[in-house]
Amino acid sequence: MDYTAELKYGADVEIRTCLEKVGNSSMHIHHEAWQNNVLAARGKAVVIHYDFAAGKATSIPEDIRQALLEHVQ
């Protein structure tokens, strides 16, 4: 997370999220927090497709992966 400006209490905060990358078993999601047209924070989350029953990361099913790829910016 990078903080680039101060957020003020009481004013609306707009959260912008976009998909940056889709891998075999993960995806990178970019987030930004804006207030009064000023970028206040940005960060990235890496989300792993996880099989809890097997206790390990697993490949994203191809149909889901293709649908996610349509949204990569």
PDB file of N, CA, C and O in Angstrom:
ATOM      1  N   MET A   1       0.846  -1.167   0.000  1.00  0.00           N
ATOM      2  CA  MET A   1       0.000   0.000   0.000  1.00  0.00           C
ATOM      3  C   MET A   1       0.889   1.227   0.000  1.00  0.00           C
ATOM      4  O   MET A   1       1.819   1.329   0.801  1.00  0.00           O
ATOM      5  N   ASP A   2       0.609   2.147  -0.887  1.00  0.00           N
ATOM      6  CA  ASP A   2       1.304   3.434  -0.933  1.00  0.00           C
ATOM      7  C   ASP A   2       0.296   4.516  -0.601  1.00  0.00           C
ATOM      8  O   ASP A   2      -0.763   4.611  -1.223  1.00  0.00           O
ATOM      9  N   TYR A   3       0.635   5.324   0.380  1.00  0.00           N
ATOM     10  CA  TYR A   3      -0.221   6.452   0.755  1.00  0.00           C
ATOM     11  C   TYR A   3       0.341   7.702   0.102  1.00  0.00           C
ATOM     12  O   TYR A   3       1.513   8.030   0.284  1.00  0.00           O
ATOM     13  N   THR A   4      -0.500   8.405  -0.666  1.00  0.00           N
ATOM     14  CA  THR A   4      -0.016   9.541  -1.450  1.00  0.00           C
ATOM     15  C   THR A   4      -0.632  10.864  -1.019  1.00  0.00           C
ATOM     16  O   THR A   4      -0.143  11.925  -1.408  1.00  0.00           O
ATOM     17  N   ALA A   5      -1.691  10.822  -0.227  1.00  0.00           N
ATOM     18  CA  ALA A   5      -2.334  12.040   0.264  1.00  0.00           C
ATOM     19  C   ALA A   5      -3.176  11.681   1.479  1.00  0.00           C
ATOM     20  O   ALA A   5      -3.452  10.510   1.740  1.00  0.00           O
ATOM     21  N   GLU A   6      -3.574  12.698   2.208  1.00  0.00           N
ATOM     22  CA  GLU A   6      -4.376  12.506   3.406  1.00  0.00           C
ATOM     23  C   GLU A   6      -5.849  12.410   3.038  1.00  0.00           C
ATOM     24  O   GLU A   6      -6.341  13.175   2.209  1.00  0.00           O
ATOM     25  N   LEU A   7      -6.554  11.461   3.662  1.00  0.00           N
ATOM     26  CA  LEU A   7      -8.007  11.366   3.529  1.00  0.00           C
ATOM     27  C   LEU A   7      -8.638  12.142   4.675  1.00  0.00           C
ATOM     28  O   LEU A   7      -8.180  12.054   5.815  1.00  0.00           O
ATOM     29  N   LYS A   8      -9.678  12.895   4.381  1.00  0.00           N
ATOM     30  CA  LYS A   8     -10.356  13.727   5.383  1.00  0.00           C
ATOM     31  C   LYS A   8     -11.641  13.050   5.844  1.00  0.00           C
ATOM     32  O   LYS A   8     -12.432  12.579   5.027  1.00  0.00           O
ATOM     33  N   TYR A   9     -11.838  13.004   7.141  1.00  0.00           N
ATOM     34  CA  TYR A   9     -13.054  12.447   7.712  1.00  0.00           C
ATOM     35  C   TYR A   9     -14.266  13.264   7.255  1.00  0.00           C
ATOM     36  O   TYR A   9     -14.231  14.494   7.230  1.00  0.00           O
ATOM     37  N   GLY A  10     -15.332  12.554   6.897  1.00  0.00           N
ATOM     38  CA  GLY A  10     -16.575  13.210   6.543  1.00  0.00           C
ATOM     39  C   GLY A  10     -16.786  13.420   5.055  1.00  0.00           C
ATOM     40  O   GLY A  10     -17.901  13.722   4.628  1.00  0.00           O
ATOM     41  N   ALA A  11     -15.742  13.266   4.259  1.00  0.00           N
ATOM     42  CA  ALA A  11     -15.873  13.402   2.803  1.00  0.00           C
ATOM     43  C   ALA A  11     -15.906  12.011   2.176  1.00  0.00           C
ATOM     44  O   ALA A  11     -15.271  11.082   2.675  1.00  0.00           O
ATOM     45  N   ASP A  12     -16.643  11.876   1.086  1.00  0.00           N
ATOM     46  CA  ASP A  12     -16.731  10.584   0.398  1.00  0.00           C
ATOM     47  C   ASP A  12     -15.371  10.133  -0.107  1.00  0.00           C
ATOM     48  O   ASP A  12     -14.537  10.950  -0.498  1.00  0.00           O
ATOM     49  N   VAL A  13     -15.159   8.824  -0.093  1.00  0.00           N
ATOM     50  CA  VAL A  13     -13.956   8.204  -0.652  1.00  0.00           C
ATOM     51  C   VAL A  13     -14.402   7.254  -1.749  1.00  0.00           C
ATOM     52  O   VAL A  13     -15.270   6.409  -1.529  1.00  0.00           O
ATOM     53  N   GLU A  14     -13.818   7.389  -2.920  1.00  0.00           N
ATOM     54  CA  GLU A  14     -14.120   6.513  -4.053  1.00  0.00           C
ATOM     55  C   GLU A  14     -13.022   5.457  -4.136  1.00  0.00           C
ATOM     56  O   GLU A  14     -11.839   5.791  -4.196  1.00  0.00           O
ATOM     57  N   ILE A  15     -13.414   4.185  -4.140  1.00  0.00           N
ATOM     58  CA  ILE A  15     -12.469   3.076  -4.277  1.00  0.00           C
ATOM     59  C   ILE A  15     -12.553   2.565  -5.714  1.00  0.00           C
ATOM     60  O   ILE A  15     -13.624   2.188  -6.189  1.00  0.00           O
ATOM     61  N   ARG A  16     -11.413   2.557  -6.394  1.00  0.00           N
ATOM     62  CA  ARG A  16     -11.336   2.045  -7.770  1.00  0.00           C
ATOM     63  C   ARG A  16     -10.520   0.763  -7.744  1.00  0.00           C
ATOM     64  O   ARG A  16      -9.444   0.713  -7.148  1.00  0.00           O
ATOM     65  N   THR A  17     -11.034  -0.262  -8.387  1.00  0.00           N
ATOM     66  CA  THR A  17     -10.386  -1.572  -8.408  1.00  0.00           C
ATOM     67  C   THR A  17     -10.340  -2.073  -9.836  1.00  0.00           C
ATOM     68  O   THR A  17     -11.326  -1.979 -10.568  1.00  0.00           O
ATOM     69  N   CYS A  18      -9.189  -2.609 -10.236  1.00  0.00           N
ATOM     70  CA  CYS A  18      -9.096  -3.210 -11.571  1.00  0.00           C
ATOM     71  C   CYS A  18      -8.218  -4.451 -11.513  1.00  0.00           C
ATOM     72  O   CYS A  18      -7.352  -4.594 -10.650  1.00  0.00           O
ATOM     73  N   LEU A  19      -8.469  -5.322 -12.442  1.00  0.00           N
ATOM     74  CA  LEU A  19      -7.707  -6.553 -12.571  1.00  0.00           C
ATOM     75  C   LEU A  19      -6.502  -6.284 -13.461  1.00  0.00           C
ATOM     76  O   LEU A  19      -6.658  -5.888 -14.615  1.00  0.00           O
ATOM     77  N   GLU A  20      -5.293  -6.499 -12.929  1.00  0.00           N
ATOM     78  CA  GLU A  20      -4.065  -6.217 -13.684  1.00  0.00           C
ATOM     79  C   GLU A  20      -3.519  -7.434 -14.421  1.00  0.00           C
ATOM     80  O   GLU A  20      -3.009  -7.311 -15.535  1.00  0.00           O
ATOM     81  N   LYS A  21      -3.624  -8.597 -13.806  1.00  0.00           N
ATOM     82  CA  LYS A  21      -2.986  -9.788 -14.378  1.00  0.00           C
ATOM     83  C   LYS A  21      -3.717 -11.028 -13.891  1.00  0.00           C
ATOM     84  O   LYS A  21      -4.152 -11.094 -12.741  1.00  0.00           O
ATOM     85  N   VAL A  22      -3.849 -12.006 -14.774  1.00  0.00           N
ATOM     86  CA  VAL A  22      -4.397 -13.305 -14.403  1.00  0.00           C
ATOM     87  C   VAL A  22      -3.347 -14.341 -14.748  1.00  0.00           C
ATOM     88  O   VAL A  22      -2.952 -14.476 -15.907  1.00  0.00           O
ATOM     89  N   GLY A  23      -2.899 -15.066 -13.751  1.00  0.00           N
ATOM     90  CA  GLY A  23      -1.909 -16.118 -13.959  1.00  0.00           C
ATOM     91  C   GLY A  23      -2.571 -17.480 -13.980  1.00  0.00           C
ATOM     92  O   GLY A  23      -3.786 -17.587 -14.148  1.00  0.00           O
ATOM     93  N   ASN A  24      -1.775 -18.514 -13.810  1.00  0.00           N
ATOM     94  CA  ASN A  24      -2.281 -19.880 -13.810  1.00  0.00           C
ATOM     95  C   ASN A  24      -3.125 -20.165 -12.574  1.00  0.00           C
ATOM     96  O   ASN A  24      -4.179 -20.793 -12.668  1.00  0.00           O
ATOM     97  N   SER A  25      -2.659 -19.703 -11.417  1.00  0.00           N
ATOM     98  CA  SER A  25      -3.384 -19.971 -10.179  1.00  0.00           C
ATOM     99  C   SER A  25      -3.586 -18.713  -9.330  1.00  0.00           C
ATOM    100  O   SER A  25      -3.976 -18.809  -8.166  1.00  0.00           O
ATOM    101  N   SER A  26      -3.326 -17.547  -9.899  1.00  0.00           N
ATOM    102  CA  SER A  26      -3.474 -16.315  -9.128  1.00  0.00           C
ATOM    103  C   SER A  26      -3.896 -15.157 -10.025  1.00  0.00           C
ATOM    104  O   SER A  26      -3.858 -15.247 -11.252  1.00  0.00           O
ATOM    105  N   MET A  27      -4.298 -14.067  -9.375  1.00  0.00           N
ATOM    106  CA  MET A  27      -4.597 -12.836 -10.102  1.00  0.00           C
ATOM    107  C   MET A  27      -4.133 -11.655  -9.264  1.00  0.00           C
ATOM    108  O   MET A  27      -4.143 -11.705  -8.034  1.00  0.00           O
ATOM    109  N   HIS A  28      -3.727 -10.590  -9.951  1.00  0.00           N
ATOM    110  CA  HIS A  28      -3.260  -9.369  -9.306  1.00  0.00           C
ATOM    111  C   HIS A  28      -4.349  -8.319  -9.453  1.00  0.00           C
ATOM    112  O   HIS A  28      -4.800  -8.034 -10.562  1.00  0.00           O
ATOM    113  N   ILE A  29      -4.771  -7.744  -8.328  1.00  0.00           N
ATOM    114  CA  ILE A  29      -5.835  -6.759  -8.312  1.00  0.00           C
ATOM    115  C   ILE A  29      -5.269  -5.439  -7.793  1.00  0.00           C
ATOM    116  O   ILE A  29      -4.675  -5.396  -6.716  1.00  0.00           O
ATOM    117  N   HIS A  30      -5.454  -4.366  -8.558  1.00  0.00           N
ATOM    118  CA  HIS A  30      -4.965  -3.033  -8.196  1.00  0.00           C
ATOM    119  C   HIS A  30      -6.113  -2.237  -7.583  1.00  0.00           C
ATOM    120  O   HIS A  30      -7.237  -2.264  -8.086  1.00  0.00           O
ATOM    121  N   HIS A  31      -5.818  -1.525  -6.488  1.00  0.00           N
ATOM    122  CA  HIS A  31      -6.831  -0.730  -5.788  1.00  0.00           C
ATOM    123  C   HIS A  31      -6.335   0.700  -5.627  1.00  0.00           C
ATOM    124  O   HIS A  31      -5.144   0.933  -5.424  1.00  0.00           O
ATOM    125  N   GLU A  32      -7.249   1.648  -5.717  1.00  0.00           N
ATOM    126  CA  GLU A  32      -6.936   3.053  -5.461  1.00  0.00           C
ATOM    127  C   GLU A  32      -8.044   3.669  -4.616  1.00  0.00           C
ATOM    128  O   GLU A  32      -9.214   3.315  -4.764  1.00  0.00           O
ATOM    129  N   ALA A  33      -7.672   4.591  -3.728  1.00  0.00           N
ATOM    130  CA  ALA A  33      -8.623   5.363  -2.934  1.00  0.00           C
ATOM    131  C   ALA A  33      -8.495   6.826  -3.348  1.00  0.00           C
ATOM    132  O   ALA A  33      -7.410   7.402  -3.273  1.00  0.00           O
ATOM    133  N   TRP A  34      -9.602   7.428  -3.784  1.00  0.00           N
ATOM    134  CA  TRP A  34      -9.640   8.811  -4.256  1.00  0.00           C
ATOM    135  C   TRP A  34     -10.602   9.607  -3.391  1.00  0.00           C
ATOM    136  O   TRP A  34     -11.643   9.106  -2.967  1.00  0.00           O
ATOM    137  N   GLN A  35     -10.232  10.865  -3.137  1.00  0.00           N
ATOM    138  CA  GLN A  35     -11.118  11.777  -2.435  1.00  0.00           C
ATOM    139  C   GLN A  35     -10.964  13.166  -3.051  1.00  0.00           C
ATOM    140  O   GLN A  35      -9.854  13.686  -3.157  1.00  0.00           O
ATOM    141  N   ASN A  36     -12.078  13.756  -3.453  1.00  0.00           N
ATOM    142  CA  ASN A  36     -12.055  15.081  -4.084  1.00  0.00           C
ATOM    143  C   ASN A  36     -11.085  15.139  -5.267  1.00  0.00           C
ATOM    144  O   ASN A  36     -10.325  16.096  -5.414  1.00  0.00           O
ATOM    145  N   ASN A  37     -11.125  14.097  -6.107  1.00  0.00           N
ATOM    146  CA  ASN A  37     -10.278  13.989  -7.306  1.00  0.00           C
ATOM    147  C   ASN A  37      -8.784  13.925  -7.009  1.00  0.00           C
ATOM    148  O   ASN A  37      -7.968  14.253  -7.870  1.00  0.00           O
ATOM    149  N   VAL A  38      -8.417  13.507  -5.798  1.00  0.00           N
ATOM    150  CA  VAL A  38      -7.015  13.355  -5.409  1.00  0.00           C
ATOM    151  C   VAL A  38      -6.774  11.889  -5.043  1.00  0.00           C
ATOM    152  O   VAL A  38      -7.499  11.315  -4.231  1.00  0.00           O
ATOM    153  N   LEU A  39      -5.752  11.294  -5.650  1.00  0.00           N
ATOM    154  CA  LEU A  39      -5.370   9.930  -5.310  1.00  0.00           C
ATOM    155  C   LEU A  39      -4.735   9.933  -3.920  1.00  0.00           C
ATOM    156  O   LEU A  39      -3.710  10.581  -3.705  1.00  0.00           O
ATOM    157  N   ALA A  40      -5.337   9.216  -2.988  1.00  0.00           N
ATOM    158  CA  ALA A  40      -4.852   9.208  -1.609  1.00  0.00           C
ATOM    159  C   ALA A  40      -4.099   7.930  -1.253  1.00  0.00           C
ATOM    160  O   ALA A  40      -3.240   7.947  -0.372  1.00  0.00           O
ATOM    161  N   ALA A  41      -4.409   6.826  -1.925  1.00  0.00           N
ATOM    162  CA  ALA A  41      -3.731   5.568  -1.623  1.00  0.00           C
ATOM    163  C   ALA A  41      -3.885   4.621  -2.801  1.00  0.00           C
ATOM    164  O   ALA A  41      -4.867   4.671  -3.542  1.00  0.00           O
ATOM    165  N   ARG A  42      -2.890   3.757  -2.955  1.00  0.00           N
ATOM    166  CA  ARG A  42      -2.970   2.715  -3.982  1.00  0.00           C
ATOM    167  C   ARG A  42      -2.249   1.477  -3.459  1.00  0.00           C
ATOM    168  O   ARG A  42      -1.323   1.564  -2.653  1.00  0.00           O
ATOM    169  N   GLY A  43      -2.696   0.338  -3.938  1.00  0.00           N
ATOM    170  CA  GLY A  43      -2.082  -0.907  -3.498  1.00  0.00           C
ATOM    171  C   GLY A  43      -2.453  -2.050  -4.419  1.00  0.00           C
ATOM    172  O   GLY A  43      -3.254  -1.897  -5.341  1.00  0.00           O
ATOM    173  N   LYS A  44      -1.859  -3.191  -4.153  1.00  0.00           N
ATOM    174  CA  LYS A  44      -2.102  -4.371  -4.972  1.00  0.00           C
ATOM    175  C   LYS A  44      -2.343  -5.566  -4.064  1.00  0.00           C
ATOM    176  O   LYS A  44      -1.693  -5.723  -3.031  1.00  0.00           O
ATOM    177  N   ALA A  45      -3.282  -6.399  -4.468  1.00  0.00           N
ATOM    178  CA  ALA A  45      -3.541  -7.654  -3.774  1.00  0.00           C
ATOM    179  C   ALA A  45      -3.308  -8.791  -4.758  1.00  0.00           C
ATOM    180  O   ALA A  45      -3.717  -8.712  -5.917  1.00  0.00           O
ATOM    181  N   VAL A  46      -2.661  -9.831  -4.300  1.00  0.00           N
ATOM    182  CA  VAL A  46      -2.497 -11.039  -5.105  1.00  0.00           C
ATOM    183  C   VAL A  46      -3.413 -12.091  -4.487  1.00  0.00           C
ATOM    184  O   VAL A  46      -3.265 -12.457  -3.321  1.00  0.00           O
ATOM    185  N   VAL A  47      -4.354 -12.565  -5.284  1.00  0.00           N
ATOM    186  CA  VAL A  47      -5.337 -13.532  -4.822  1.00  0.00           C
ATOM    187  C   VAL A  47      -5.008 -14.889  -5.430  1.00  0.00           C
ATOM    188  O   VAL A  47      -4.853 -15.015  -6.645  1.00  0.00           O
ATOM    189  N   ILE A  48      -4.904 -15.882  -4.592  1.00  0.00           N
ATOM    190  CA  ILE A  48      -4.545 -17.241  -5.018  1.00  0.00           C
ATOM    191  C   ILE A  48      -5.798 -18.103  -5.072  1.00  0.00           C
ATOM    192  O   ILE A  48      -6.601 -18.100  -4.139  1.00  0.00           O
ATOM    193  N   HIS A  49      -5.964 -18.835  -6.158  1.00  0.00           N
ATOM    194  CA  HIS A  49      -7.061 -19.809  -6.259  1.00  0.00           C
ATOM    195  C   HIS A  49      -6.646 -21.006  -5.409  1.00  0.00           C
ATOM    196  O   HIS A  49      -5.662 -21.678  -5.717  1.00  0.00           O
ATOM    197  N   TYR A  50      -7.390 -21.272  -4.348  1.00  0.00           N
ATOM    198  CA  TYR A  50      -6.964 -22.235  -3.329  1.00  0.00           C
ATOM    199  C   TYR A  50      -8.002 -23.328  -3.146  1.00  0.00           C
ATOM    200  O   TYR A  50      -9.199 -23.052  -3.059  1.00  0.00           O
ATOM    201  N   ASP A  51      -7.544 -24.550  -3.091  1.00  0.00           N
ATOM    202  CA  ASP A  51      -8.396 -25.708  -2.826  1.00  0.00           C
ATOM    203  C   ASP A  51      -8.254 -26.039  -1.339  1.00  0.00           C
ATOM    204  O   ASP A  51      -7.263 -26.644  -0.928  1.00  0.00           O
ATOM    205  N   PHE A  52      -9.235 -25.646  -0.538  1.00  0.00           N
ATOM    206  CA  PHE A  52      -9.156 -25.853   0.903  1.00  0.00           C
ATOM    207  C   PHE A  52      -9.199 -27.332   1.268  1.00  0.00           C
ATOM    208  O   PHE A  52      -8.574 -27.742   2.247  1.00  0.00           O
ATOM    209  N   ALA A  53      -9.925 -28.140   0.497  1.00  0.00           N
ATOM    210  CA  ALA A  53      -9.993 -29.575   0.791  1.00  0.00           C
ATOM    211  C   ALA A  53      -8.631 -30.228   0.613  1.00  0.00           C
ATOM    212  O   ALA A  53      -8.242 -31.086   1.405  1.00  0.00           O
ATOM    213  N   ALA A  54      -7.904 -29.823  -0.427  1.00  0.00           N
ATOM    214  CA  ALA A  54      -6.579 -30.389  -0.694  1.00  0.00           C
ATOM    215  C   ALA A  54      -5.484 -29.655   0.074  1.00  0.00           C
ATOM    216  O   ALA A  54      -4.380 -30.176   0.238  1.00  0.00           O
ATOM    217  N   GLY A  55      -5.791 -28.441   0.547  1.00  0.00           N
ATOM    218  CA  GLY A  55      -4.813 -27.669   1.295  1.00  0.00           C
ATOM    219  C   GLY A  55      -3.695 -27.094   0.448  1.00  0.00           C
ATOM    220  O   GLY A  55      -2.557 -26.993   0.906  1.00  0.00           O
ATOM    221  N   LYS A  56      -4.015 -26.708  -0.809  1.00  0.00           N
ATOM    222  CA  LYS A  56      -2.975 -26.159  -1.683  1.00  0.00           C
ATOM    223  C   LYS A  56      -3.574 -25.283  -2.779  1.00  0.00           C
ATOM    224  O   LYS A  56      -4.763 -25.365  -3.085  1.00  0.00           O
ATOM    225  N   ALA A  57      -2.715 -24.439  -3.363  1.00  0.00           N
ATOM    226  CA  ALA A  57      -3.115 -23.640  -4.509  1.00  0.00           C
ATOM    227  C   ALA A  57      -3.397 -24.560  -5.685  1.00  0.00           C
ATOM    228  O   ALA A  57      -2.789 -25.621  -5.823  1.00  0.00           O
ATOM    229  N   THR A  58      -4.330 -24.135  -6.528  1.00  0.00           N
ATOM    230  CA  THR A  58      -4.677 -24.938  -7.696  1.00  0.00           C
ATOM    231  C   THR A  58      -4.927 -24.010  -8.883  1.00  0.00           C
ATOM    232  O   THR A  58      -5.185 -22.820  -8.703  1.00  0.00           O
ATOM    233  N   SER A  59      -4.852 -24.540 -10.056  1.00  0.00           N
ATOM    234  CA  SER A  59      -5.065 -23.741 -11.270  1.00  0.00           C
ATOM    235  C   SER A  59      -6.480 -23.191 -11.320  1.00  0.00           C
ATOM    236  O   SER A  59      -7.434 -23.846 -10.900  1.00  0.00           O
ATOM    237  N   ILE A  60      -6.599 -21.970 -11.844  1.00  0.00           N
ATOM    238  CA  ILE A  60      -7.912 -21.383 -12.077  1.00  0.00           C
ATOM    239  C   ILE A  60      -8.540 -22.146 -13.243  1.00  0.00           C
ATOM    240  O   ILE A  60      -7.896 -22.297 -14.281  1.00  0.00           O
ATOM    241  N   PRO A  61      -9.777 -22.633 -13.105  1.00  0.00           N
ATOM    242  CA  PRO A  61     -10.410 -23.337 -14.226  1.00  0.00           C
ATOM    243  C   PRO A  61     -10.402 -22.460 -15.480  1.00  0.00           C
ATOM    244  O   PRO A  61     -10.604 -21.248 -15.396  1.00  0.00           O
ATOM    245  N   GLU A  62     -10.172 -23.066 -16.621  1.00  0.00           N
ATOM    246  CA  GLU A  62      -9.977 -22.325 -17.866  1.00  0.00           C
ATOM    247  C   GLU A  62     -11.153 -21.426 -18.217  1.00  0.00           C
ATOM    248  O   GLU A  62     -10.937 -20.313 -18.696  1.00  0.00           O
ATOM    249  N   ASP A  63     -12.382 -21.864 -17.999  1.00  0.00           N
ATOM    250  CA  ASP A  63     -13.533 -21.021 -18.337  1.00  0.00           C
ATOM    251  C   ASP A  63     -13.572 -19.764 -17.455  1.00  0.00           C
ATOM    252  O   ASP A  63     -13.916 -18.681 -17.929  1.00  0.00           O
ATOM    253  N   ILE A  64     -13.226 -19.910 -16.198  1.00  0.00           N
ATOM    254  CA  ILE A  64     -13.181 -18.760 -15.287  1.00  0.00           C
ATOM    255  C   ILE A  64     -12.000 -17.867 -15.646  1.00  0.00           C
ATOM    256  O   ILE A  64     -12.124 -16.642 -15.648  1.00  0.00           O
ATOM    257  N   ARG A  65     -10.866 -18.470 -15.947  1.00  0.00           N
ATOM    258  CA  ARG A  65      -9.669 -17.704 -16.328  1.00  0.00           C
ATOM    259  C   ARG A  65      -9.956 -16.850 -17.567  1.00  0.00           C
ATOM    260  O   ARG A  65      -9.583 -15.678 -17.608  1.00  0.00           O
ATOM    261  N   GLN A  66     -10.610 -17.423 -18.565  1.00  0.00           N
ATOM    262  CA  GLN A  66     -10.935 -16.678 -19.782  1.00  0.00           C
ATOM    263  C   GLN A  66     -11.890 -15.521 -19.484  1.00  0.00           C
ATOM    264  O   GLN A  66     -11.735 -14.429 -20.030  1.00  0.00           O
ATOM    265  N   ALA A  67     -12.863 -15.762 -18.629  1.00  0.00           N
ATOM    266  CA  ALA A  67     -13.797 -14.690 -18.251  1.00  0.00           C
ATOM    267  C   ALA A  67     -13.067 -13.580 -17.507  1.00  0.00           C
ATOM    268  O   ALA A  67     -13.365 -12.404 -17.718  1.00  0.00           O
ATOM    269  N   LEU A  68     -12.119 -13.927 -16.643  1.00  0.00           N
ATOM    270  CA  LEU A  68     -11.331 -12.912 -15.925  1.00  0.00           C
ATOM    271  C   LEU A  68     -10.460 -12.118 -16.887  1.00  0.00           C
ATOM    272  O   LEU A  68     -10.333 -10.902 -16.746  1.00  0.00           O
ATOM    273  N   LEU A  69      -9.862 -12.787 -17.858  1.00  0.00           N
ATOM    274  CA  LEU A  69      -8.973 -12.111 -18.818  1.00  0.00           C
ATOM    275  C   LEU A  69      -9.689 -11.001 -19.590  1.00  0.00           C
ATOM    276  O   LEU A  69      -9.055 -10.041 -20.028  1.00  0.00           O
ATOM    277  N   GLU A  70     -11.005 -11.131 -19.757  1.00  0.00           N
ATOM    278  CA  GLU A  70     -11.771 -10.092 -20.451  1.00  0.00           C
ATOM    279  C   GLU A  70     -11.768  -8.766 -19.693  1.00  0.00           C
ATOM    280  O   GLU A  70     -12.095  -7.724 -20.261  1.00  0.00           O
ATOM    281  N   HIS A  71     -11.400  -8.804 -18.412  1.00  0.00           N
ATOM    282  CA  HIS A  71     -11.451  -7.611 -17.556  1.00  0.00           C
ATOM    283  C   HIS A  71     -10.066  -7.058 -17.199  1.00  0.00           C
ATOM    284  O   HIS A  71      -9.964  -6.098 -16.435  1.00  0.00           O
ATOM    285  N   VAL A  72      -9.021  -7.645 -17.735  1.00  0.00           N
ATOM    286  CA  VAL A  72      -7.669  -7.156 -17.444  1.00  0.00           C
ATOM    287  C   VAL A  72      -7.473  -5.793 -18.094  1.00  0.00           C
ATOM    288  O   VAL A  72      -7.801  -5.593 -19.264  1.00  0.00           O
ATOM    289  N   GLN A  73      -6.932  -4.859 -17.314  1.00  0.00           N
ATOM    290  CA  GLN A  73      -6.681  -3.501 -17.837  1.00  0.00           C
ATOM    291  C   GLN A  73      -5.205  -3.228 -17.875  1.00  0.00           C
ATOM    292  O   GLN A  73      -4.788  -2.144 -18.283  1.00  0.00           O
TER     293      GLN A  73
END
